Amino acid sequence: MNLFILGVVLVFVKTNLQLLDTGVFYYVTNAAGYLLIHTGIRQLREEIPGARRLLAYVLVMVLHSVGFAVLNGTGHSIRTIPLSGGVNTMTALILTLLAVVGMAMVFYILHEVLEAVRSKENATFPEVGSLEKVPGLLLILMVITCVLFFTVPSAASFLMIVLMAAELVFVASFSARVRVV
């Protein structure tokens, strides 16, 4: 479980307060985080069989992160694509959508791991039920931050701080409450 938690921390860590971070380092830490999440789930697949089905999603996220790292490393980030033509605009919109969906996937993975842990009979999870709602609430906060990023960028920076703090509180609660016996 420790590798899984460390992976989640790496995915949650932001190097700046921009919602759509276009830095190579951001996506390299995401790729490393998803690799650790994958390793952690593989280690837990005997204790928590329901989490096994998430391995494919996590591998897709590794590829997603590596792909965005390569794009950003070669100067083809979302922010550098000129919006002068129809193809360029569509490419920028598709990449933005993929980036936002990529950010949301960690919440889906966390939700599914919590579901798998909750359904496990011989594990201890005091008050795991309250944790099950947190990934959804974090996702809602991220969506609000996305909307503000495109409408009121200064408010989005503040919400990024709130989101990161909430994510760290979740990780601390998760690591304290979910222990596989």
Residue, then its C-alpha position, 0 to 999 in steps of 0.5 A: m500500500n505504501l507504493f500506491i500512496l507514494g504514487v498518489v502523492l506524486v500525481f497530486v503534487k503540482t510544481n506551480l499553481q497553473l491548472l494546465d501545467t505544461g512542464v515536462f517535470y509535471y508529467v514525468t512526476n505523473a508518469a512515475g506516480y502512476l508507475l508506483i500506483h501500478t506497482g502498488i496495485r499489483q502488490l495488492r492484487e492478491e489481498i484486494p482482487g477487485a483492484r486488479r481491473l484498474l491496472a489497465y487504466v493506470l497503464v493508460m495514464v502512464l502512457h498519457s503522462v509520457g505522451f504529454a511529457v514528450l509533447n511538452g518537451t518538444g515544444h508542442s504544449i497546449r499553450t504553444i499551439p497557435l490557434s490561427g487555423g481550424v486544425n490547430t484549434m481542434t488539436a489544442l482543444i483535444l489536447t486540453l480535453l485529454a489533459v483535463v480527463g487525465m487529471a480526473m482519472v486519478f480520482y476515478i482510480l482512487h474511488e475504485v480502490l476504495e470500493a475494492v478495499r471496502s468490499k474486502e472482508n478481512a481488512t481493517f478500514p475504520e470509517v472508510g465509508s467517509l473516504e469513499k465520497v472524497p474522490g468525488l468531492l475532489l473531482i467537483l472541486m477540480v471541475i470548478t477550478c477548471v471553469l474558473f481557470f478559463t473565466v477567472p484565472s486568479a480565483a483558479s490559482f486560489l482554488m488550486i491551493v485549496l485542491m492541493a491541500a484537500e488532496l494532501v488531507f485525503v492522502a493522509s486520511f487514506s494512509a491512516r485508515v486503509r490498512v490491509v491485514 
